[in-house]
Amino acid sequence: MWRAIVLTIFPEMFPGPLGLSLAGRALASGIWSLAASDIRDYATDKHRSVDDTPAGGGPGMVMRPDVLARAIDAVTAPDDGRPRLLMGARGAPLTQARVEALAAGAGAIIVCGRFEGVDERVITARKLEEVSIGDYVLSGGELAALALIDACVRLLPGVMGKAASGEVESFAQGLLEHPQYTRPAVWEGQSIPDVLTCGDHARIAAWRRAEAERITRERRPDLWSAYIEGGERAGKMSRT
Ligand code: SAH
């Protein structure tokens, strides 16, 4: 079973949307589990405070290292091999390759920041790895954690209807996905590309590959360069 532990001051946000649909069915059937731990339970004052004013001044509040460390230590044993992630805009952006690596492991311990962020000392002392879900700022790590868990859970064996449906998707081969069509055959005067109804699987595969390449080139020059370089490297390797 893939096991996620989330540390948050809003445990009621979990499983939230992950309790529905594919992820929700997989949760109910025991393919994965989710424990949301309330960081406030580890506060020591009567107001259950988890934050305090920033050293050096400035707006907002910062999560205290002592309270957060107690929360982490309470839910993880020192020999717990699961990665300890801190959702944060400063982290390395999450990629499909990282999601695949996480999904192949035992699960994850995920800390959700709030306020202006987390005291730096607990990040180092508890070896938290910062992970971002994109170059924008959320008001808390919870939605980021839900996104990360969703991306992992759909890859777990038995979660997606057809196991193969993950293999041709965006990012799987370093390309964005080709366009998709379904019935009706003609809609608002637009028909489905002929090649998709010709029944020739090799031609369909070639068309899809060419479209995936075109879309990647047009929309994501960064992915396109990496794809081209990867192809050149693979080509060189096979020639030597
Ligand atoms: N002052 C911080 C932003 C704090 S936002 C900064 O400038 O980086 C509050 C919390 O939301 C963060 O602690 C983090 O847990 C979460 N968060 C914000 N943006 C995020 C993102 N892009 N990816 C993952 N988590 C994010």
Residues whose N, C-alpha, C, O or C-beta is under 5 A from the ligand:
A	BS01	SAH	M87 G88 A89 R90 C112 G113 R114 F115 E116 G117 V118 V131 S132 I133 G134 Y136 V137 L138 S139 G140 G141 A144
